[in-house]
Amino acid sequence: MGDYIQTFFNGFGYANYLWSEITNPSIHNYFYWLIFISLFFMGLEWLKPWRENQARFRKDFWLDAFYMFFNFFLFSLIIYNAASDLFVKLFNDIIIAVTSFDLQASNPMRSWPMWAILLFGFLVRDFVQWWTHRLLHKSDFLWEFHKVHHSVEEMGFAAHLRYHWMETIVYRTIEYIPLALLGIGLYDFFIIHIFTLAVGHYNHSNISISGIVTGGILGLGIGVIIAFGFFDVNLFTSPVVSTQMIIVASCIVAGSLIIGPFMKKLFNHPEMHIWHHSYNLPEERRMGINFGLTLAIWDFIFGTAYMPTDGRDIRLGFPGVETFPDSFKNQVTHGFKKSK
């Protein structure tokens, strides 16, 4: 029991981690990645908005901005990590007690190159999140918490991080523990999380970008990884600068021309995700549509994809959103008491 108590309290070291994040800017610093990615998509929204009549500081913008820091720092990194560390240890000990097999110690992924660990971790996490997202819509109990996210009535990048803190518990309990048991470490998860954070911001942004462009951006990222040998990708031995530039340029072109036409089938995007927030869902799809967080392929595979038009001007929210709590205090307590 003492080990579990110590594990729990060790998790609160993330409070010191948070302070270090703020006071020591670096490329491995999550705090400034969140700031940079948010400002990047804010700039795109202001430069070329999809809905031109929407105010730059749309309805509830500042509420959503506060949610960004509450959900990702005050709750996730400090409070929840203390509990998640505890449950990972407890779950692994249960497996050992029942099967005499230490999943963490015997994990074959320990010998994998980092690119394979990251790709596998991303796919597993996104698939688990897709099913968890469906559960939030299917369960009447969980839907009351998920309503906070769907109370957005004007879409923008910061709406991505407006959600009830109970969602953190549901998502992280289901996704963190299996990933940790499979050997996805904190640094691996950091990289996966930064990528999915950027895509999530994009999905909620007031912008519209063609698949050709996003395919080129994906190609750029892949090209940089190959050219500079990041994440244990060693296709070339010490390439000169000119070779690196050719690799990057070739990947950009390949991404645009080969992957580009399929980007909006592979990845979630604003024109698809806005239908997930539609006030008026089709009668036969009352439990929701377009559940993908990062990848769109799960919706096409399991038949939940729905995008009859680009959805630019559809009404957002849900029946009853007009009387839904509009303050942070009342939203974070919503779901624990019966609605009047």
Secondary structure, DSSP 8 states (H G I E B T S, - for coil): -HHHHHHHHHGGGHHHHHHHHHHS--TT-HHHHHHHHHHHHHHHHHHS-SSTTS-SS-TTHHHHHHHHHIIIIIIIIIIIHHHHHHHHHHHHHHHHHHHS--TTTT-GGGGS-HHHHHHHHHHHHHHHHHHHHHHHHH-HHHHHHHHHHHT-SS--GGGGG---HHHHHHHHHHHHHHHHHTT--HHHHHHHHHHHHHHHHHHHSS----HHHHHHHHHHHHHHHHHHTGGG--SSSS--HHHHHHHHHHHHHHIIIIIGGGHHHHB--HHHHHHHTBSS--GGGTT-S---SSBSHHHHHHT----SS--TT--BS-TTGGGS--SHHHHHTTTSS---
